[in-house]
Amino acid sequence: MKRIIPLSLVAVASLYAAEVQLDTIGVESTVITEVAANAQVSADLSEALSTKVPSIDMIRRSGIANDIYIRGQKRDNISVEVDGTKTCGACPNRMDPPVSHVLASQISEVEVIEGPYDVETFGTMSGGIKIKTKKPSKDFTGEVNLGFGSWGYKKFGATASGGNDRVRVLISGSQETSDQYKDGDGNTMSEQAASGADATKHYLPEYEDVQSYKKRSLMAKAFVTVTDDQELRLSYTRNESDGILYPNTPMDAVFDDSNIYSVAYNINNITDIYTNINLEYYYSDVNHPMDNAFRKASLHAGNGTVTHHLTTTMQGLKLKNNFEINGHKILVGLDGSKRTWDGAYYTETGNNFDGKKSLNDVETENIAIFTKLEKSFGNFDFIAGARYDSTDIDPAGTQKSNDYTAFNFNLMTTYNIDKSNKIFLGFGQASRVPDARELYYYDKGPAVIGSPDLDQTTNREIDLGYEASYDMFSMKIKAFYSDLKDFIYYNKDLANYRFENIDATIYGAELSASYFATDDITIDMGASYKKGEKDTQTTNQDDKDLADISPLRGNIALNYEYMNDSIFTADIQASSKWDDVDEENGEQEIDSWAILNLKVKQAINKSFDFTLGVNNVFDETYAVSNTYADLVLVSGGSVTLLNEPGRYVYTNLTFKF
């Protein structure tokens, strides 16, 4: 990697792999660029994020559509936006997390918010993901991408863009399929499921070798220049996933289909003071049935195959106004959204499980006003934000409604010691309301899982960091302390109403560094550590460890750039033993691990790239995510821990025109 790349941008580059550039925005976020260009292993954005940013860990659920943590926080504790559209999944068991509804190959940039530092988005309590997909260009350009890998992995993708001074259009489509991967012990996904003690959740013999998943996606965009300062943006994304296996859960996804629509109108240079106005409407829907047709439980004479069919929609309207007054950048906005969530069980025999729906057409309506101020004073840069939310949650039927209000705020400051060194400090408060699953969910057990009297969770957090950037060396270190009030926590020992409010604390640190040994050789390092503790205890339990808090993890990568912008990367990733676990709520100790990944990307010419890689070179058996019981996992004596793939060989061909 040449030194012509600004070193300030490379300070947190390549945190787990070396080709993706990262740009830091003070204390609150990290921007990952060139996402699509490096999406060579799969379409799964969670894998790309977890191998690039120390604060992010992946939750392995399947061969595709995996979920993420940010500093040990997941689900509604973090937010996900795609081009300004807040996305939600339909599955209460997170088979379709929000990051799964857009492909890594469609993305140009991802901003990772670390902490309560985003007042523009509903629900950014402990972090968030802001995804920006590719934009259409005026010049006619195109790309064709072919990928092949172990266990029958095949990918085909194509993108074309073009237009004129008035209209620019982009169309992108892809399809990928894969058989079941094998872990380092040579076990397929169905064989890992067979390790669970509950034999009814094992795969039937005729489905033991069934395909792992098939995924298709289409994205279309049109940008219309109305005047020199006004633009209309139209976007549509369609995702279809079929037959996704989830071996450590009782069911698999029959399909998972989603649509994301957005319409935005942008006006610049209204006056010298009123610099911009942006109005956006978005709508998304997800259709997600899952069943046990592949499992031995489907032979049950009383029910036969059981299907759990869920749908969700999300629509919203956001207005943002930007002003610049005497060097002050001011943002004032309005945000409104409405989510619906509905689900029910069906059986072959007509058993309706007492006639109760899993989620009874729950509507969550939010309206908010927010503002942000940016100002520099000498060597100091300041960003302050505030947001006021009012939220109503209303289920159909006889369950109680809930309403919440919250005031969120934050302040971030950076002191630029000199051109090469700076320190930054941030503190903030943000809340998130319980979701419909946590409030109202009914399991066919029968058990009432949701707790309708939950309070909203509030995160009060402080962040401190230091960044240095020199000709030969760059480094960034961040520490955080998060005080969680009324944290929503799952207690598996309760017969009903299993979600509780507790107080908890999470704290930790993240380090990244780059050493430029020569013009052609770079060494990149990254590490993260966090600790989570319960300050108040769950009912009838005494384990103080907070679930989902992964141990010390890190990497070191050697990058050698040779002729024609080609690059070779050797990357070691490692984790210490995961022994601070909430055993009472299903977690288990996980051994330490270390793996080696190798990759060479050869630029044949300006139009053709060839990539060959081997992940987990020594075929190690290891797991990155634990078994906290808020996910419904195969149990019956021991909870099935899903291992990562073993040695994986892949190649990728990219043609550009």
CORWO-V679909 format. One record per backbone hydrogen bond with DSSP energy under -1.0 kcal/mol. CO is the residue of the C=O (numbers start at 1). NH is the residue of the N-H. E is the energy in kcal/mol with one decimal. If there is no record, write none. Layout:
# CORWO-V679909
CO & NH & E
CO & NH & E
This chain:
# CORWO-V679909
2 & 5 & -1.4
6 & 9 & -1.3
10 & 13 & -1.9
20 & 14 & -1.5
21 & 33 & -2.8
23 & 31 & -2.5
25 & 29 & -1.1
28 & 114 & -2.5
29 & 25 & -1.9
30 & 112 & -3.4
31 & 23 & -2.3
32 & 110 & -2.3
36 & 39 & -1.4
38 & 40 & -1.9
43 & 104 & -1.9
44 & 48 & -1.3
45 & 49 & -2.7
46 & 50 & -2.4
47 & 51 & -1.3
49 & 52 & -1.6
49 & 53 & -2.0
53 & 56 & -1.9
55 & 71 & -3.0
57 & 69 & -2.7
59 & 67 & -1.5
67 & 59 & -2.9
69 & 57 & -1.3
70 & 73 & -1.4
73 & 70 & -2.5
74 & 77 & -2.3
75 & 78 & -1.4
77 & 126 & -2.6
79 & 129 & -2.5
80 & 87 & -1.8
81 & 131 & -3.0
82 & 85 & -2.0
85 & 82 & -2.7
91 & 94 & -1.5
97 & 100 & -2.2
98 & 101 & -1.6
103 & 106 & -1.6
104 & 107 & -1.3
106 & 134 & -2.3
107 & 36 & -1.8
109 & 132 & -3.0
110 & 32 & -3.6
111 & 130 & -2.7
112 & 30 & -1.8
113 & 128 & -1.9
115 & 117 & -1.6
121 & 124 & -1.3
123 & 125 & -1.9
127 & 79 & -1.5
128 & 113 & -3.0
129 & 81 & -2.7
130 & 111 & -2.9
131 & 83 & -3.6
132 & 108 & -2.4
132 & 109 & -2.0
138 & 163 & -1.7
141 & 161 & -2.7
142 & 657 & -2.4
143 & 159 & -2.6
144 & 655 & -3.0
145 & 157 & -2.5
146 & 653 & -3.2
147 & 155 & -2.4
148 & 651 & -2.9
151 & 179 & -2.4
153 & 149 & -1.9
154 & 177 & -2.1
155 & 147 & -2.3
156 & 175 & -2.5
157 & 145 & -3.2
158 & 173 & -2.6
159 & 143 & -2.5
160 & 171 & -2.5
161 & 141 & -2.7
162 & 169 & -2.9
166 & 225 & -3.2
167 & 164 & -2.7
168 & 223 & -2.8
169 & 162 & -2.2
170 & 221 & -2.7
171 & 160 & -2.5
172 & 219 & -3.2
173 & 158 & -2.6
174 & 217 & -2.3
175 & 156 & -2.7
176 & 215 & -3.0
177 & 154 & -2.2
178 & 212 & -1.6
178 & 213 & -1.5
182 & 646 & -3.4
183 & 186 & -2.2
187 & 183 & -2.1
188 & 192 & -2.0
189 & 193 & -1.9
190 & 194 & -1.4
192 & 195 & -1.3
193 & 196 & -1.6
197 & 199 & -1.1
198 & 201 & -1.6
199 & 202 & -1.4
200 & 297 & -2.0
202 & 296 & -2.3
204 & 207 & -2.2
205 & 208 & -1.0
207 & 210 & -1.4
212 & 245 & -2.0
213 & 178 & -1.7
214 & 242 & -2.9
215 & 176 & -2.5
216 & 240 & -2.9
217 & 174 & -2.1
218 & 238 & -3.1
219 & 172 & -2.9
220 & 236 & -2.3
221 & 170 & -2.3
222 & 234 & -2.7
223 & 168 & -2.4
224 & 232 & -2.8
229 & 268 & -2.8
230 & 226 & -1.5
230 & 227 & -1.2
231 & 266 & -2.8
232 & 224 & -3.2
233 & 264 & -2.6
234 & 222 & -2.3
235 & 262 & -2.0
236 & 220 & -2.8
237 & 260 & -2.3
238 & 218 & -2.4
239 & 258 & -2.4
240 & 216 & -3.1
241 & 256 & -2.5
242 & 214 & -1.4
244 & 253 & -2.0
246 & 249 & -1.9
248 & 634 & -2.5
252 & 291 & -2.3
253 & 244 & -1.1
254 & 243 & -2.4
256 & 241 & -1.4
257 & 287 & -2.8
258 & 239 & -2.3
259 & 285 & -2.0
260 & 237 & -2.1
261 & 283 & -2.2
262 & 235 & -2.1
263 & 281 & -2.8
264 & 233 & -3.2
265 & 279 & -2.4
266 & 231 & -2.4
267 & 277 & -2.2
273 & 275 & -1.2
273 & 324 & -2.1
274 & 271 & -2.2
275 & 269 & -2.2
276 & 322 & -3.1
277 & 267 & -2.6
278 & 320 & -2.9
279 & 265 & -2.7
280 & 318 & -2.6
281 & 263 & -2.7
282 & 316 & -2.1
283 & 261 & -3.3
284 & 314 & -2.5
285 & 259 & -2.0
286 & 312 & -1.8
287 & 257 & -2.2
288 & 310 & -2.5
289 & 254 & -2.0
289 & 255 & -1.1
290 & 308 & -3.4
291 & 252 & -2.6
292 & 295 & -1.7
294 & 204 & -3.0
295 & 298 & -1.6
296 & 299 & -1.8
297 & 300 & -1.7
300 & 304 & -2.4
303 & 348 & -1.3
303 & 349 & -1.3
306 & 292 & -1.3
307 & 346 & -2.7
308 & 290 & -2.2
309 & 344 & -1.8
310 & 288 & -2.8
311 & 342 & -2.5
312 & 286 & -2.5
313 & 340 & -1.9
314 & 284 & -2.4
315 & 338 & -2.6
316 & 282 & -2.4
317 & 336 & -2.2
318 & 280 & -2.5
319 & 334 & -2.1
320 & 278 & -2.7
321 & 332 & -2.4
322 & 275 & -1.1
322 & 276 & -1.6
323 & 330 & -2.7
325 & 328 & -2.0
328 & 325 & -2.3
329 & 374 & -2.5
330 & 323 & -3.0
331 & 372 & -2.2
332 & 321 & -2.5
333 & 370 & -2.4
334 & 319 & -2.6
335 & 368 & -2.7
336 & 317 & -2.5
337 & 366 & -2.6
338 & 315 & -2.1
339 & 364 & -2.9
340 & 313 & -1.7
341 & 362 & -2.6
342 & 311 & -2.6
343 & 359 & -1.5
344 & 309 & -2.4
346 & 307 & -3.2
353 & 356 & -1.4
358 & 442 & -1.7
359 & 343 & -2.7
359 & 361 & -1.2
360 & 396 & -2.6
362 & 341 & -1.6
363 & 394 & -2.9
364 & 339 & -2.5
365 & 392 & -2.6
366 & 337 & -2.4
367 & 390 & -2.0
368 & 335 & -2.5
369 & 388 & -2.5
370 & 333 & -2.9
371 & 386 & -2.4
372 & 331 & -3.0
373 & 384 & -2.6
374 & 329 & -2.6
375 & 382 & -3.1
377 & 380 & -2.4
379 & 416 & -2.8
380 & 377 & -2.8
381 & 414 & -2.3
382 & 375 & -2.2
383 & 412 & -3.0
384 & 373 & -3.0
385 & 410 & -2.2
386 & 371 & -2.4
387 & 408 & -3.3
388 & 369 & -1.6
389 & 406 & -1.9
390 & 367 & -2.1
391 & 404 & -2.8
392 & 365 & -3.0
393 & 402 & -2.5
394 & 363 & -2.8
402 & 393 & -3.4
404 & 391 & -3.0
406 & 389 & -2.6
408 & 387 & -2.7
409 & 429 & -3.1
410 & 385 & -2.4
411 & 427 & -2.2
412 & 383 & -2.7
413 & 425 & -2.6
414 & 381 & -2.3
415 & 417 & -1.1
415 & 423 & -2.1
420 & 469 & -2.4
421 & 418 & -1.8
422 & 467 & -2.8
423 & 415 & -3.0
424 & 465 & -2.6
425 & 413 & -2.9
426 & 463 & -3.3
427 & 411 & -2.5
428 & 461 & -2.5
429 & 409 & -2.0
430 & 459 & -3.3
432 & 457 & -2.1
435 & 439 & -1.6
436 & 440 & -3.2
437 & 441 & -1.4
438 & 451 & -3.5
441 & 449 & -1.4
441 & 450 & -2.3
443 & 447 & -1.6
447 & 443 & -3.2
448 & 497 & -3.5
449 & 498 & -1.3
451 & 454 & -1.4
457 & 432 & -2.2
458 & 485 & -2.9
459 & 430 & -2.0
460 & 483 & -3.1
461 & 428 & -2.2
462 & 481 & -2.1
463 & 426 & -2.7
464 & 479 & -3.0
465 & 424 & -2.4
466 & 477 & -2.5
467 & 422 & -2.1
468 & 475 & -2.6
472 & 516 & -2.5
473 & 470 & -3.2
474 & 514 & -2.6
475 & 468 & -2.7
476 & 512 & -2.5
477 & 466 & -2.3
478 & 510 & -2.7
479 & 464 & -2.5
480 & 508 & -2.0
481 & 462 & -2.1
482 & 506 & -2.3
483 & 460 & -2.6
484 & 504 & -2.4
485 & 458 & -2.3
487 & 502 & -2.4
489 & 500 & -2.8
491 & 494 & -1.3
498 & 491 & -2.9
500 & 489 & -2.9
502 & 487 & -2.8
503 & 535 & -2.3
503 & 536 & -1.8
504 & 484 & -2.9
505 & 533 & -2.7
506 & 482 & -3.4
507 & 531 & -2.8
508 & 480 & -2.4
509 & 529 & -2.5
510 & 478 & -2.7
511 & 527 & -2.6
512 & 476 & -2.8
513 & 525 & -2.9
514 & 474 & -2.4
515 & 517 & -1.2
515 & 523 & -2.6
520 & 561 & -2.9
521 & 518 & -1.6
522 & 559 & -2.8
523 & 515 & -3.0
524 & 557 & -3.0
525 & 513 & -2.4
526 & 555 & -2.6
527 & 511 & -2.8
528 & 553 & -2.3
529 & 509 & -2.3
531 & 507 & -2.3
532 & 546 & -1.9
533 & 505 & -2.6
538 & 541 & -1.7
544 & 534 & -2.7
548 & 550 & -1.0
552 & 576 & -2.7
553 & 528 & -2.7
554 & 574 & -2.6
555 & 526 & -1.8
556 & 572 & -2.7
557 & 524 & -2.6
558 & 570 & -2.4
559 & 522 & -2.3
560 & 568 & -2.7
563 & 566 & -1.3
566 & 562 & -2.2
567 & 601 & -3.0
568 & 560 & -2.9
569 & 599 & -2.3
570 & 558 & -2.9
571 & 597 & -2.9
572 & 556 & -1.9
573 & 595 & -2.8
574 & 554 & -2.3
575 & 593 & -2.0
577 & 579 & -1.1
578 & 590 & -1.8
579 & 581 & -1.2
581 & 583 & -1.3
582 & 585 & -1.1
582 & 587 & -2.0
583 & 586 & -1.6
585 & 629 & -2.9
590 & 578 & -2.8
593 & 575 & -2.7
595 & 573 & -2.1
596 & 617 & -3.0
597 & 571 & -2.9
598 & 614 & -2.9
599 & 569 & -3.2
600 & 612 & -2.4
601 & 567 & -2.1
602 & 604 & -1.0
602 & 610 & -2.5
607 & 656 & -2.7
608 & 604 & -1.4
608 & 605 & -1.5
609 & 654 & -2.2
610 & 602 & -3.5
611 & 652 & -2.2
612 & 600 & -2.5
613 & 650 & -2.4
614 & 598 & -2.7
615 & 648 & -2.4
616 & 619 & -2.2
622 & 644 & -3.1
628 & 631 & -1.6
634 & 640 & -2.2
635 & 198 & -1.3
648 & 615 & -2.8
649 & 150 & -1.5
650 & 613 & -2.6
651 & 148 & -2.4
652 & 611 & -2.6
653 & 146 & -2.8
654 & 609 & -2.2
655 & 144 & -2.7
